[in-house]
Amino acid sequence: MKLLVIMMMALVVLAPSLDAYAQLGKGDSPFERNFGDVKFLDAYFGTLDQKIEVTPGDKNVPFTVVFANVGSQDITGIKGQLLLPLGFSSSDGKGALIFADSDSESLAGKHFSLTFFVNLEKGVPVQQFPATVKVDYTRLRESGQRTAFFDFDFKVTGESILNLRADNPFLTSLKNNEVIIQITNTGTAPLSNVNIVLKNTEASSDRESTLTNLENVVFDQNEWDIGTIDAKSSKKFTFSVYVPANVKTETLHTPLQVSYFNSHGDKIDDTRTVDFYINGLIDAKIYDIRVIELSGTQTIIGEIINEGNINALFAFVTLEPLEGSNIKKVTQFIDELETDSPVPFNIPVEFDGEPKYGDHPIKITVRYKDDLRVEHLVSEIATVNLKDLTKKPEPTISDFAPGIIGLALAAIAGVIIYKKIKKRKEAQSESS
Protein backbone atom coordinates (compact mmCIF):
# COMPACT_ATOMS: atom_id res chain seq x y z
CA MET A 1 0.00 0.00 0.00
CA LYS A 2 2.77 2.36 0.95
CA LEU A 3 4.57 1.56 -2.36
CA LEU A 4 1.39 2.32 -4.35
CA VAL A 5 1.07 5.76 -2.72
CA ILE A 6 4.70 6.59 -3.61
CA MET A 7 4.16 5.60 -7.28
CA MET A 8 1.00 7.72 -7.56
CA MET A 9 2.86 10.76 -6.16
CA ALA A 10 5.66 10.25 -8.70
CA LEU A 11 3.17 10.15 -11.57
CA VAL A 12 1.64 13.44 -10.40
CA VAL A 13 5.07 15.11 -10.38
CA LEU A 14 6.12 13.76 -13.80
CA ALA A 15 2.77 14.32 -15.54
CA PRO A 16 3.68 17.79 -17.02
CA SER A 17 6.96 16.47 -18.38
CA LEU A 18 5.30 13.40 -19.91
CA ASP A 19 2.73 15.68 -21.52
CA ALA A 20 5.50 17.85 -22.97
CA TYR A 21 7.31 14.87 -24.50
CA ALA A 22 4.02 13.63 -25.97
CA GLN A 23 3.78 16.89 -27.95
CA LEU A 24 7.28 16.66 -29.39
CA GLY A 25 8.02 15.63 -32.90
CA LYS A 26 11.34 14.26 -34.13
CA GLY A 27 14.20 16.64 -33.35
CA ASP A 28 12.13 18.92 -31.09
CA SER A 29 13.44 20.09 -27.74
CA PRO A 30 12.00 18.44 -24.60
CA PHE A 31 11.33 21.98 -23.33
CA GLU A 32 9.04 22.91 -26.25
CA ARG A 33 5.67 24.28 -25.12
CA ASN A 34 4.18 24.78 -28.63
CA PHE A 35 2.66 28.15 -27.89
CA GLY A 36 2.99 28.92 -31.60
CA ASP A 37 4.13 32.55 -31.24
CA VAL A 38 7.71 32.13 -32.52
CA LYS A 39 8.96 30.11 -35.49
CA PHE A 40 12.57 29.33 -36.34
CA LEU A 41 13.62 30.45 -39.85
CA ASP A 42 17.39 30.29 -40.31
CA ALA A 43 20.78 30.31 -38.57
CA TYR A 44 24.13 31.30 -40.03
CA PHE A 45 27.38 33.12 -39.35
CA GLY A 46 27.06 36.82 -40.01
CA THR A 47 24.56 39.55 -39.31
CA LEU A 48 20.95 39.93 -40.38
CA ASP A 49 22.04 41.95 -43.43
CA GLN A 50 25.06 39.91 -44.49
CA LYS A 51 26.20 36.33 -44.20
CA ILE A 52 29.92 35.79 -43.74
CA GLU A 53 32.31 32.91 -44.29
CA VAL A 54 34.16 31.60 -41.26
CA THR A 55 37.07 29.24 -40.85
CA PRO A 56 38.31 27.23 -37.86
CA GLY A 57 40.21 29.47 -35.44
CA ASP A 58 38.11 32.60 -36.01
CA LYS A 59 37.26 34.60 -32.89
CA ASN A 60 34.36 36.84 -31.88
CA VAL A 61 32.31 35.85 -34.93
CA PRO A 62 28.66 36.99 -35.18
CA PHE A 63 26.17 34.10 -35.32
CA THR A 64 22.63 35.11 -36.22
CA VAL A 65 19.42 33.15 -35.65
CA VAL A 66 16.34 34.45 -37.48
CA PHE A 67 12.79 33.92 -36.20
CA ALA A 68 9.30 34.92 -37.21
CA ASN A 69 6.56 36.17 -34.92
CA VAL A 70 3.72 34.01 -36.19
CA GLY A 71 1.42 34.84 -33.27
CA SER A 72 -1.45 37.27 -33.24
CA GLN A 73 0.21 39.69 -30.83
CA ASP A 74 3.39 41.73 -30.76
CA ILE A 75 6.15 40.40 -28.51
CA THR A 76 8.88 42.18 -26.55
CA GLY A 77 11.62 41.52 -24.02
CA ILE A 78 13.21 39.07 -26.42
CA LYS A 79 16.27 37.26 -25.10
CA GLY A 80 18.13 34.24 -26.37
CA GLN A 81 20.56 31.62 -25.14
CA LEU A 82 22.57 29.50 -27.58
CA LEU A 83 23.86 25.98 -26.97
CA LEU A 84 26.62 24.85 -29.37
CA PRO A 85 28.62 21.61 -29.50
CA LEU A 86 32.24 21.14 -28.44
CA GLY A 87 34.67 23.31 -30.40
CA PHE A 88 32.54 26.44 -30.02
CA SER A 89 32.45 28.86 -27.10
CA SER A 90 31.25 32.29 -26.09
CA SER A 91 33.38 35.26 -27.13
CA ASP A 92 33.49 36.03 -23.39
CA GLY A 93 35.60 32.88 -22.90
CA LYS A 94 35.24 29.16 -22.43
CA GLY A 95 32.55 28.16 -19.96
CA ALA A 96 30.61 31.38 -20.38
CA LEU A 97 26.99 31.21 -21.49
CA ILE A 98 26.17 32.54 -24.95
CA PHE A 99 23.46 35.19 -24.64
CA ALA A 100 21.86 37.73 -26.99
CA ASP A 101 19.16 40.37 -26.48
CA SER A 102 16.84 42.19 -28.87
CA ASP A 103 16.20 45.77 -27.87
CA SER A 104 13.15 46.18 -30.08
CA GLU A 105 9.81 44.46 -30.06
CA SER A 106 8.65 42.18 -32.86
CA LEU A 107 5.36 42.97 -34.52
CA ALA A 108 2.95 40.18 -35.24
CA GLY A 109 3.68 38.62 -38.62
CA LYS A 110 7.20 40.09 -38.80
CA HIS A 111 10.59 38.48 -38.38
CA PHE A 112 13.31 39.28 -35.85
CA SER A 113 16.79 38.03 -35.13
CA LEU A 114 19.23 37.38 -32.30
CA THR A 115 22.96 37.78 -32.92
CA PHE A 116 25.39 35.88 -30.70
CA PHE A 117 29.17 36.19 -30.71
CA VAL A 118 31.18 32.98 -30.62
CA ASN A 119 34.72 31.62 -30.92
CA LEU A 120 35.70 28.68 -33.13
CA GLU A 121 38.54 26.42 -32.12
CA LYS A 122 41.20 25.64 -34.74
CA GLY A 123 40.39 21.94 -34.80
CA VAL A 124 36.75 22.41 -35.77
CA PRO A 125 36.05 20.70 -39.12
CA VAL A 126 34.28 22.42 -42.01
CA GLN A 127 30.87 20.72 -41.86
CA GLN A 128 27.36 20.89 -40.39
CA PHE A 129 26.72 20.87 -36.63
CA PRO A 130 23.60 20.61 -34.42
CA ALA A 131 22.64 23.40 -32.04
CA THR A 132 19.82 24.51 -29.77
CA VAL A 133 18.52 27.99 -29.07
CA LYS A 134 16.27 29.10 -26.24
CA VAL A 135 14.12 32.21 -26.76
CA ASP A 136 12.45 34.08 -23.90
CA TYR A 137 9.86 36.73 -24.70
CA THR A 138 6.74 38.45 -23.43
CA ARG A 139 3.47 39.18 -25.18
CA LEU A 140 2.37 42.79 -25.07
CA ARG A 141 -0.51 43.42 -22.65
CA GLU A 142 0.23 40.06 -21.02
CA SER A 143 2.14 39.34 -17.83
CA GLY A 144 4.57 36.47 -17.57
CA GLN A 145 7.44 35.26 -19.67
CA ARG A 146 7.15 32.63 -22.36
CA THR A 147 9.94 30.35 -23.56
CA ALA A 148 10.55 28.47 -26.82
CA PHE A 149 13.30 25.98 -27.74
CA PHE A 150 14.48 25.16 -31.25
CA ASP A 151 16.92 22.53 -32.47
CA PHE A 152 18.57 23.27 -35.79
CA ASP A 153 21.67 22.62 -37.89
CA PHE A 154 24.25 25.18 -38.90
CA LYS A 155 27.40 24.98 -41.04
CA VAL A 156 30.98 26.03 -40.56
CA THR A 157 31.44 27.15 -44.14
CA GLY A 158 35.16 27.69 -44.35
CA GLU A 159 36.51 30.85 -45.96
CA SER A 160 37.39 31.42 -49.61
CA ILE A 161 40.39 33.71 -50.18
CA LEU A 162 40.98 34.88 -53.75
CA ASN A 163 44.36 35.95 -55.13
CA LEU A 164 45.41 36.87 -58.69
CA ARG A 165 48.94 37.19 -60.00
CA ALA A 166 50.79 37.02 -63.30
CA ASP A 167 53.40 34.31 -63.80
CA ASN A 168 55.56 36.90 -65.56
CA PRO A 169 54.72 40.53 -64.70
CA PHE A 170 56.85 41.96 -67.54
CA LEU A 171 55.58 42.73 -71.05
CA THR A 172 57.46 44.10 -74.05
CA SER A 173 56.07 46.78 -76.34
CA LEU A 174 55.93 46.41 -80.13
CA LYS A 175 55.27 42.65 -79.90
CA ASN A 176 52.69 40.05 -78.91
CA ASN A 177 53.10 38.84 -75.35
CA GLU A 178 51.68 35.60 -73.98
CA VAL A 179 50.28 36.24 -70.49
CA ILE A 180 49.57 33.56 -67.89
CA ILE A 181 47.43 34.57 -64.90
CA GLN A 182 47.17 32.30 -61.86
CA ILE A 183 44.04 32.52 -59.73
CA THR A 184 44.49 30.93 -56.31
CA ASN A 185 42.09 30.06 -53.50
CA THR A 186 44.18 30.00 -50.31
CA GLY A 187 41.12 29.58 -48.08
CA THR A 188 39.20 26.59 -46.71
CA ALA A 189 36.04 26.90 -48.85
CA PRO A 190 35.67 26.49 -52.63
CA LEU A 191 35.04 29.26 -55.15
CA SER A 192 32.23 28.14 -57.46
CA ASN A 193 31.44 29.21 -61.04
CA VAL A 194 34.35 31.64 -61.24
CA ASN A 195 34.09 34.06 -64.16
CA ILE A 196 36.59 36.80 -65.03
CA VAL A 197 35.97 39.83 -67.28
CA LEU A 198 38.53 42.43 -68.36
CA LYS A 199 37.30 45.89 -67.34
CA ASN A 200 39.07 48.99 -68.63
CA THR A 201 36.21 51.47 -68.31
CA GLU A 202 33.68 52.37 -65.68
CA ALA A 203 30.26 53.79 -66.47
CA SER A 204 29.33 56.97 -64.62
CA SER A 205 26.18 59.08 -64.65
CA ASP A 206 27.22 61.30 -67.54
CA ARG A 207 30.24 59.71 -69.20
CA GLU A 208 32.50 56.70 -69.31
CA SER A 209 35.74 57.38 -67.49
CA THR A 210 38.96 55.50 -68.17
CA LEU A 211 40.31 53.46 -65.29
CA THR A 212 43.64 52.42 -66.77
CA ASN A 213 46.09 52.98 -69.61
CA LEU A 214 44.72 50.18 -71.82
CA GLU A 215 43.40 52.43 -74.58
CA ASN A 216 45.75 51.19 -77.33
CA VAL A 217 46.63 47.81 -75.88
CA VAL A 218 45.15 44.88 -77.81
CA PHE A 219 43.88 41.76 -75.96
CA ASP A 220 42.91 38.68 -77.93
CA GLN A 221 40.03 38.01 -75.47
CA ASN A 222 38.37 39.73 -72.53
CA GLU A 223 36.38 37.05 -70.68
CA TRP A 224 37.34 33.74 -69.12
CA ASP A 225 35.17 31.02 -67.55
CA ILE A 226 37.31 29.37 -64.86
CA GLY A 227 34.81 27.02 -63.14
CA THR A 228 35.28 25.86 -59.56
CA ILE A 229 38.49 26.43 -57.60
CA ASP A 230 38.74 24.14 -54.61
CA ALA A 231 40.24 25.18 -51.28
CA LYS A 232 44.04 25.37 -51.25
CA SER A 233 44.26 25.08 -55.04
CA SER A 234 44.72 27.26 -58.11
CA LYS A 235 43.96 27.46 -61.82
CA LYS A 236 45.51 29.36 -64.71
CA PHE A 237 44.20 31.13 -67.79
CA THR A 238 46.15 32.59 -70.70
CA PHE A 239 45.74 35.28 -73.32
CA SER A 240 47.84 37.37 -75.71
CA VAL A 241 48.53 41.10 -75.43
CA TYR A 242 49.96 43.45 -78.05
CA VAL A 243 51.49 46.58 -76.53
CA PRO A 244 51.98 49.59 -78.87
CA ALA A 245 55.22 51.57 -79.13
CA ASN A 246 53.98 54.52 -77.07
CA VAL A 247 53.40 52.35 -73.97
CA LYS A 248 56.86 51.69 -72.57
CA THR A 249 58.78 51.99 -69.29
CA GLU A 250 55.55 52.33 -67.31
CA THR A 251 53.15 50.17 -65.35
CA LEU A 252 50.11 48.75 -67.14
CA HIS A 253 47.13 48.38 -64.80
CA THR A 254 44.78 45.57 -65.83
CA PRO A 255 41.52 45.52 -63.81
CA LEU A 256 39.73 42.18 -63.82
CA GLN A 257 36.18 41.75 -62.52
CA VAL A 258 35.93 38.40 -60.75
CA SER A 259 32.52 36.94 -59.97
CA TYR A 260 31.91 33.68 -58.09
CA PHE A 261 29.57 32.01 -55.60
CA ASN A 262 30.80 31.62 -52.03
CA SER A 263 30.04 28.81 -49.59
CA HIS A 264 26.69 30.43 -48.66
CA GLY A 265 25.63 30.36 -52.31
CA ASP A 266 25.81 34.15 -52.54
CA LYS A 267 27.21 35.71 -55.71
CA ILE A 268 30.29 37.83 -55.08
CA ASP A 269 31.57 40.48 -57.50
CA ASP A 270 35.09 41.70 -56.87
CA THR A 271 37.54 43.75 -58.96
CA ARG A 272 41.23 42.87 -58.79
CA THR A 273 44.03 44.63 -60.64
CA VAL A 274 46.99 42.78 -62.12
CA ASP A 275 49.93 45.09 -62.87
CA PHE A 276 52.53 44.64 -65.60
CA TYR A 277 55.70 46.58 -66.24
CA ILE A 278 56.16 47.42 -69.92
CA ASN A 279 59.69 47.01 -71.22
CA GLY A 280 60.69 48.99 -74.27
CA LEU A 281 61.74 46.86 -77.23
CA ILE A 282 65.45 46.53 -78.01
CA ASP A 283 65.84 44.84 -81.39
CA ALA A 284 69.58 44.80 -82.07
CA LYS A 285 70.95 43.42 -85.35
CA ILE A 286 74.53 43.16 -86.71
CA TYR A 287 75.20 44.15 -90.32
CA ASP A 288 78.01 44.40 -92.90
CA ILE A 289 80.84 42.45 -91.25
CA ARG A 290 84.02 42.82 -93.37
CA VAL A 291 87.77 43.49 -93.28
CA ILE A 292 89.52 46.76 -94.12
CA GLU A 293 93.11 47.96 -93.76
CA LEU A 294 93.76 50.81 -91.36
CA SER A 295 97.32 52.13 -90.91
CA GLY A 296 98.79 48.90 -92.12
CA THR A 297 96.60 46.73 -89.84
CA GLN A 298 93.71 44.56 -90.95
CA THR A 299 90.56 45.51 -89.02
CA ILE A 300 87.19 43.78 -88.79
CA ILE A 301 84.38 46.30 -88.95
CA GLY A 302 80.58 46.25 -88.93
CA GLU A 303 77.49 48.07 -87.72
CA ILE A 304 74.94 47.41 -84.98
CA ILE A 305 71.44 48.75 -85.55
CA ASN A 306 68.80 48.92 -82.82
CA GLU A 307 65.41 48.70 -84.55
CA GLY A 308 63.42 48.91 -81.28
CA ASN A 309 61.97 51.88 -79.41
CA ILE A 310 64.37 52.22 -76.48
CA ASN A 311 68.13 52.46 -76.13
CA ALA A 312 70.20 49.47 -75.07
CA LEU A 313 72.59 50.13 -72.20
CA PHE A 314 76.17 49.05 -71.37
CA ALA A 315 76.78 47.39 -74.73
CA PHE A 316 79.87 45.29 -75.50
CA VAL A 317 80.92 43.71 -78.81
CA THR A 318 83.03 40.53 -78.84
CA LEU A 319 85.03 39.03 -81.73
CA GLU A 320 85.35 35.26 -81.29
CA PRO A 321 87.15 32.77 -83.60
CA LEU A 322 85.39 29.62 -84.84
CA GLU A 323 86.42 26.26 -86.33
CA GLY A 324 90.19 26.41 -85.83
CA SER A 325 90.67 30.10 -86.54
CA ASN A 326 93.49 31.52 -84.41
CA ILE A 327 92.24 35.08 -84.34
CA LYS A 328 92.50 36.30 -80.78
CA LYS A 329 89.20 36.78 -78.90
CA VAL A 330 88.65 40.49 -78.23
CA THR A 331 85.88 42.43 -76.42
CA GLN A 332 85.23 46.16 -76.77
CA PHE A 333 82.88 48.49 -74.87
CA ILE A 334 80.62 50.48 -77.20
CA ASP A 335 78.27 52.13 -74.64
CA GLU A 336 74.62 52.68 -75.71
CA LEU A 337 72.84 51.34 -78.78
CA GLU A 338 70.60 54.21 -79.77
CA THR A 339 67.44 53.73 -81.79
CA ASP A 340 68.01 56.52 -84.28
CA SER A 341 71.45 55.68 -85.68
CA PRO A 342 73.74 52.68 -86.40
CA VAL A 343 76.65 52.10 -84.06
CA PRO A 344 79.91 51.10 -85.84
CA PHE A 345 82.57 48.84 -84.39
CA ASN A 346 86.13 48.16 -85.54
CA ILE A 347 88.38 45.50 -84.05
CA PRO A 348 92.03 45.25 -85.14
CA VAL A 349 92.96 41.66 -85.93
CA GLU A 350 95.42 39.95 -83.60
CA PHE A 351 96.52 36.33 -83.81
CA ASP A 352 96.92 33.79 -81.04
CA GLY A 353 100.23 32.32 -82.15
CA GLU A 354 101.54 32.36 -85.72
CA PRO A 355 99.39 34.32 -88.14
CA LYS A 356 97.16 32.35 -90.44
CA TYR A 357 95.88 33.93 -93.57
CA GLY A 358 92.96 33.21 -95.81
CA ASP A 359 89.34 32.60 -94.74
CA HIS A 360 88.52 32.77 -91.03
CA PRO A 361 85.06 31.91 -89.64
CA ILE A 362 84.19 34.26 -86.78
CA LYS A 363 81.29 35.15 -84.48
CA ILE A 364 80.41 38.70 -83.52
CA THR A 365 78.39 38.90 -80.28
CA VAL A 366 76.77 42.03 -78.88
CA ARG A 367 75.94 41.98 -75.16
CA TYR A 368 73.72 44.69 -73.69
CA LYS A 369 71.24 45.41 -70.88
CA ASP A 370 67.68 46.70 -71.00
CA ASP A 371 66.24 49.36 -68.70
CA LEU A 372 65.62 46.71 -66.03
CA ARG A 373 69.33 45.84 -66.18
CA VAL A 374 68.56 42.41 -67.65
CA GLU A 375 71.35 41.23 -69.92
CA HIS A 376 70.71 40.12 -73.53
CA LEU A 377 72.91 38.66 -76.29
CA VAL A 378 72.69 38.84 -80.08
CA SER A 379 75.20 37.11 -82.38
CA GLU A 380 76.11 36.95 -86.06
CA ILE A 381 78.44 34.44 -87.78
CA ALA A 382 80.55 35.51 -90.78
CA THR A 383 83.65 34.52 -92.74
CA VAL A 384 86.40 37.09 -93.33
CA ASN A 385 89.51 36.84 -95.54
CA LEU A 386 92.85 37.98 -94.08
CA LYS A 387 95.94 38.73 -96.18
CA ASP A 388 99.65 38.72 -95.38
CA LEU A 389 100.50 42.41 -95.56
CA THR A 390 104.23 41.74 -95.01
CA LYS A 391 104.58 39.70 -98.20
CA LYS A 392 105.49 41.75 -101.31
CA PRO A 393 103.45 40.81 -104.36
CA GLU A 394 105.07 39.43 -107.60
CA PRO A 395 105.93 42.23 -110.13
CA THR A 396 103.60 42.63 -113.08
CA ILE A 397 103.82 44.58 -116.33
CA SER A 398 101.97 47.37 -114.66
CA ASP A 399 104.72 47.63 -112.05
CA PHE A 400 107.33 48.28 -114.91
CA ALA A 401 105.09 50.64 -116.84
CA PRO A 402 106.28 53.85 -115.17
CA GLY A 403 109.95 53.01 -115.90
CA ILE A 404 109.27 52.08 -119.47
CA ILE A 405 107.32 55.25 -120.01
CA GLY A 406 110.15 57.25 -118.45
CA LEU A 407 112.77 55.66 -120.67
CA ALA A 408 110.64 56.26 -123.74
CA LEU A 409 110.18 59.90 -122.84
CA ALA A 410 113.92 60.25 -122.25
CA ALA A 411 114.70 58.67 -125.61
CA ILE A 412 112.25 60.96 -127.37
CA ALA A 413 113.76 63.95 -125.62
CA GLY A 414 117.25 62.80 -126.63
CA VAL A 415 116.24 62.47 -130.25
CA ILE A 416 114.70 65.92 -130.25
CA ILE A 417 117.78 67.45 -128.63
CA TYR A 418 120.10 65.63 -131.07
CA LYS A 419 118.14 66.91 -134.05
CA LYS A 420 118.23 70.46 -132.73
CA ILE A 421 122.02 70.32 -132.19
CA LYS A 422 122.57 68.81 -135.63
CA LYS A 423 120.43 71.47 -137.25
CA ARG A 424 122.34 74.21 -135.42
CA LYS A 425 125.74 72.86 -136.60
CA GLU A 426 124.53 72.70 -140.18
CA ALA A 427 123.40 76.28 -140.02
CA GLN A 428 126.78 77.45 -138.68
CA SER A 429 128.76 75.60 -141.40
CA GLU A 430 126.71 77.19 -144.18
CA SER A 431 127.26 80.71 -142.83
CA SER A 432 131.01 80.26 -142.72
ABEGO torsion letter per residue (X at the ends): XAAAAAAAAAAAAAAAAAAAAAABBBGBBAABAGAGABBBABBBBEBAABBBBBBBGBBGBBBBBBBBBABABBBBGBBBBBBBBBGBBBAAEBGBBBBBBBABBBBBGBBBBBBBBBBBBAABBBBBBBBBBBBBBBBBGBBEBBBBBBBBBBBBAEBBBBBBBBABABBBBGBBBBBBBBBBBABABBBBGBBBBBBABBBBAABBBBABBAAABBBABABBBAEBBBBGBBBBBBBBBBBBAABBGBBBBBBBBBBBBBAAGBBBBBBBBBBBBBBBBBBBBBBGBBBBBBGGBBBBBEBBBBABABBBBGBBBBBBBBGGBABBBBBBBAEBBBAABBBBBBBBBBBBEBBBBEBBBBBBBBBBBBAAGBBBBBBBBBBBBBBBAABBBBBBAAAAAAAAAAAAAAAAAAAAAAAAAAAAAAAAAAAX
